[in-house]
Amino acid sequence: MVVTLQLRQIDVQPGQCLALREISWAEFEAILEELGEHRAARVAYYQGLLEIRMPSPEHEVDKELIGDMVKIVLDELELDWEPYGSTTFKRCLQRAAPTQMAAGIEPDTYFYIQNARQMIGKRRLDLSVDPPPDLAIEIDVTSKTHLSAYVALGVPELWCYGGGKLQVFVLNQAEYVEMETSPTFGNLPVIEGILQFLQFSLTEGSSTARRAFRQWVREALAQ
């Protein structure tokens, strides 16, 4: 006897992940459509494995604060950037044949930096013509599915935060290599600063932490 369930019958609790195996590309597209765009859940798909995760409240706080601090650094360096939040690569992937790119991802947040000018005014991504984001950020992700999807999509730099640690991965010949610093920000100790002020925010609040972080960046650039 085969049991068929609808997505609305499945309840994923905050901080939990649901893994679905042997999902075809057509089924992945149908699931994305049923889930809709306005939802809290995040998806990652690679070679038939689909993961649906529901972020925890702590996850969302860390995501917002890390993303805000990246924006502060970019502004203080006077670098152009275009953010896309947690936008999915859905529209691009819908037109990709399964043999070309059986991968999909919804980052917690990501930025166009080196390719920012090319993305001005665009509200939909199409990786058949658009470059991949220059920097993606994921919170509390340990799944290899996510890393494999990012490799397949060609995202050059990926940050993963979890357990009080912020790791930087750079794409090198179809695999991610962990780096001590971010190549996007050169000699500026961005990772060290973000970790410092994430901890600071736990006692002083996010607004105070953002203001203090901006001052820290300005002092670091003045040295």
MARVODO-160233 format. One record per residue (C-alpha): x, y, z. Coordinates in steps of 0.05 Angstrom, whole numbers, plus 5000, padded with zeros to 4 digits. Example, Ala and Ser with C-alpha at 12.3 -4.5 7.8 and 13.67 -1.06 7.14 Angstrom:
BEGIN
524649105156
527349795143
***
This chain:
BEGIN
500050005000
502850684979
501151275024
500851964992
501252585035
500253315017
505253835040
499954175083
499553525124
506953575142
508854025200
516254205207
517754515275
522355115283
529654895282
527954225248
529253965178
525153485135
528953075083
525352785022
529152304977
528452104904
525052754886
525152884811
526353574782
519053624762
516953444833
521753954862
518654494818
511654274839
513554294913
516354994906
509955224874
505654904928
509955204983
509455894952
514156474958
511656795023
513656285075
518656185131
521255505108
527655465068
529254925016
535554604988
535554104931
541253704901
541153074858
534252834881
534953004955
530353564980
531053875049
525854335078
527954685142
524255145188
528755675219
528555795294
527456495324
534856505344
536656345272
532856945246
536057425296
543157195277
541457225203
538957945207
544758195249
550257865207
546958115144
546558825173
553858805192
555958595122
551959175094
555559645143
562359405119
560359465046
557860175057
563960395096
568460115042
564060484991
562959844952
556759764909
552259184929
545458904914
542058464966
537057914950
535157685021
532856955018
530356974946
530256284914
533656094849
526955804828
525756174764
532556024736
532255294756
525455194725
528555294656
534654854669
534654144645
535853624700
542253404667
544854114668
543454334740
539653894788
540454384846
536554924880
537755344942
534755904984
540356235023
538856585088
541657205054
546257364996
549557944961
551858154893
558258554903
563258464846
557258394799
552858904834
552259374774
549858814730
544158654778
541359364789
533859374778
533058614772
527858294816
528257584788
534457164779
536056744718
542656384724
542656224650
544256964639
545657254708
551957104749
551056744815
551257164879
558257364901
557057214975
551856775008
550656695083
547656095118
545856025191
546055365229
546854925168
550754275173
547753905113
552153705055
546153815010
546854565020
554254575004
553254134943
547754584917
552155204925
557754854888
553054674831
550555384827
557655674827
557056144886
564356374896
564056534971
559756225026
559556395100
556655895149
555056115221
553555635277
555655455347
558856135356
563456025296
563356375229
566755985173
568756255105
568755795045
571455974977
569855584914
576055284882
575554784825
568554514841
569554474917
569554944976
575955085012
575655395082
579356055090
581456445152
579157105122
574257345070
577457515002
571757994990
574058455046
581658395039
585758525102
579858795143
578558285199
571158255184
569957555212
573257725278
569258365283
562558045267
563657495320
565658025371
559458445361
554657855356
556857685426
556358415446
549058425421
547057895472
548058385529
547359065496
542158935442
542358915366
541659665354
547459835401
551559275370
550459535299
552560245319
558659985356
560559545298
560260125249
564960515294
569559915298
569759865222
571460605215
577060555265
579759935231
579760285163
583260895193
589160495217
***
